[in-house]
Amino acid sequence: MKRLIVMFFMLAAWCGAAVADPLLLPADLAHRQAKSGEILLIDIRTPQEWRRTGVPDGAIPLTMHTAKDAFYDRVLAAVGRDKTKPVALICAAGNRSRWARDFLARNGFASVANVAEGFFGNGVLPGWLARGLPTVKHQP
């Protein structure tokens, strides 16, 4: 019971932060905004991960597992060289996407959010799959 209460307060704090902090984006909202064209959702996991699980519906697969310059250049191309275009990043559990969000922000991107619960969840929130959000097969 104590663990359930702690988890409730952690979830409440995270949800409050997600509402107050536009840099954190819940998976369901990321899906809606990607499908409506409000954001460009980028799955930064590895090609092996995409093949195993598919890619979030509405996301483009663009791995961060390359040289930093190559990742930056591919993201820049994906937004049509417009660093003001809103972008959201998703990985497995929110750690890599947090790093990539910070990297892009340091390099001039104005609006980069992190889908911090990730594809599989982060221990507090369930993640893309557990929320029942759709995926598409990765087409290399």
C-alpha positions in Angstrom: 0.0 0.0 0.0 2.8 2.4 0.9 4.4 1.8 -2.5 1.1 2.5 -4.2 0.8 5.8 -2.4 4.4 6.8 -3.3 3.7 5.9 -6.9 0.5 8.0 -6.9 2.4 11.1 -5.7 5.2 10.5 -8.2 2.6 10.2 -11.0 0.8 13.3 -9.8 4.0 15.3 -9.6 5.1 14.1 -13.1 1.7 14.9 -14.6 1.8 18.3 -13.0 5.3 18.9 -14.4 4.2 17.7 -17.9 1.4 20.2 -17.9 3.6 23.0 -16.6 6.7 22.1 -18.6 6.2 22.0 -22.4 9.4 20.1 -22.6 7.7 17.0 -21.2 5.0 15.5 -23.4 2.8 12.5 -22.5 2.7 9.8 -25.1 -1.1 10.1 -25.9 -0.7 13.9 -26.4 2.4 13.4 -28.6 0.4 11.0 -30.7 -2.5 13.4 -31.2 -0.2 16.3 -31.9 1.9 14.3 -34.4 -1.2 13.1 -36.2 -2.6 16.6 -36.4 0.7 18.0 -37.6 1.3 20.2 -34.6 4.6 18.5 -33.9 7.1 16.4 -35.7 7.5 13.2 -33.6 10.9 11.5 -34.0 11.6 8.0 -32.8 15.3 8.2 -31.9 15.8 4.5 -31.0 18.0 2.1 -33.0 17.0 0.4 -36.2 17.1 -2.9 -34.4 14.5 -1.6 -31.9 12.3 -0.4 -34.7 12.4 -3.8 -36.4 11.5 -5.5 -33.2 8.6 -3.3 -32.1 7.6 -1.0 -34.9 7.6 2.7 -34.8 5.0 4.9 -33.0 2.2 5.8 -35.5 2.8 9.4 -36.6 6.6 9.3 -35.9 9.5 9.3 -38.2 12.4 6.9 -37.3 15.6 8.8 -37.1 18.2 7.2 -34.9 20.4 9.2 -32.6 23.0 6.4 -32.6 25.3 8.1 -35.1 27.8 10.9 -34.9 26.3 13.9 -33.2 26.7 16.0 -36.4 24.9 13.4 -38.5 21.9 13.2 -36.1 21.7 17.0 -36.0 21.8 17.3 -39.8 19.1 14.7 -40.2 16.8 16.4 -37.7 17.5 19.7 -39.4 16.5 18.2 -42.7 13.4 16.6 -41.2 12.1 20.0 -40.1 13.0 21.6 -43.4 15.8 23.6 -41.8 13.2 25.4 -39.7 14.6 25.2 -36.1 11.3 26.8 -34.8 9.2 23.9 -35.9 8.0 22.0 -32.8 9.6 18.6 -32.4 9.0 15.8 -29.9 11.5 12.9 -29.3 10.7 9.4 -28.1 13.0 6.6 -27.1 12.5 3.4 -25.0 12.1 5.1 -21.6 12.8 8.8 -21.9 16.5 8.9 -21.1 18.0 9.1 -24.6 15.3 11.4 -25.7 16.0 13.7 -22.8 19.7 13.9 -23.8 18.8 14.4 -27.5 16.3 17.1 -26.5 18.9 19.0 -24.6 21.5 18.5 -27.4 19.1 20.0 -30.0 18.1 22.9 -27.7 21.8 23.7 -27.2 22.2 23.8 -30.9 19.4 26.3 -31.6 16.2 24.3 -31.8 13.5 26.4 -30.2 10.8 23.9 -29.3 11.9 20.3 -28.6 9.8 18.2 -26.2 10.6 14.8 -24.6 8.1 12.0 -24.5 9.6 11.1 -21.2 7.6 8.0 -20.6 9.0 6.6 -23.8 7.9 3.6 -25.8 8.0 1.0 -23.0 7.3 3.2 -19.9 9.6 4.6 -17.3 8.5 3.1 -14.0 6.1 5.8 -13.3 4.1 6.1 -16.5 3.1 3.3 -18.8 4.6 4.3 -22.2 3.4 4.2 -25.7 2.7 0.5 -25.9 1.0 0.1 -22.6 -1.3 3.0 -23.4 -2.4 1.0 -26.5 -1.2 3.7 -28.9 -0.7 2.5 -32.5 2.5 1.5 -34.0 3.5 0.9 -37.7 6.0 -1.6 -39.1 9.4 -0.1 -39.7 10.1 0.1 -43.4 13.9 0.5 -43.9 
